[in-house]
């Protein structure tokens, strides 16, 4: 598959994920896919219903995912803080 075909396939996947409805009764309320474009190039597709993923919570998830990824590939210990209490 050449570069243009990969880009078109990724674009089609993103459009499909954006259009796909969530089942609010049976879930899941979030979907994650990892798409391999090249040996060293991947795209993480995360789609979440607004009931479980607001802008603030998405920023938290993305920040922690980046921190874990960085720790994994730099042989460092991840230093994630304890999860905040919902009441906070």
N, C-alpha and C positions, 0 to 999 in steps of 0.2 A: 504494500500500500504506500503510495507516494505521499508527500507532505500535504498537498491539497486535499487528497482523499481523507487523510487523518483529520485535518481541520474541519472538513465538512461533516465527518462522522461525529466529532466532538461537538460541533455546533448542533447537530441533530439530537444528540444525547441531552445537551443542556436544555434545548427547547422542549423535548419530551418530558424531562424531569420537572421543568417549570409548569407544564400543563397538567401533569399527573395529579389527580386528586388524592387527598388523604382520607382514610376511613377513620372517622372520629370515634367510632365505637370499638373497633377491633385493632386499630393501629396498623402498622407503626406510624408514629407521628413525626419521625425523622428518617431520612434515607441518606446513606453515604456510599459513594462508589469511588474507587481508585482506578483511574484510567492511565494505562501505560502508553505514552506516545513514542518514546525512544528508550534505550537502555537506561539512561540517566535523566529522563524527563517524564514526570508523572503529573496528573491533575487530580486533585481531590475534589469531588463534587459532593457538597453537603446541602441538602434541602430539608428544611424543618418547618412544620406548621407553626404559625405565630402563637398558638396556645402554649407551645413548649420552647419556643425560641424567639426571644425578642432581641432587639439590637444590643442591649446590655449583655444578655446571657451569651449571645453569639460571640461578642468580643472576648468574654471570659474563656469560652471554649477554644476559640482560635488562639488566644494568647498562651493558654496552657498547652495546647497541641504543639505550638511552635517551640515552647520551652522544652517539652519532652523530646521532640525531634532533635533539637540542638544538643541536648544532653546525650542522647543516644549516639550521635555521630561524632561527638567530641570526647567521648569516654569520661564525661563529667557526671557527677551525681545530680539528679534533678532536685531542685530546691523549691518545689511547689508548696505554697502555704496551705494550711488546713482550709478545707472548704468553709465558706461563710455560712452562718446559720440563716435559714430562711427568715427568721424573725428580725434579723439585722437589715 
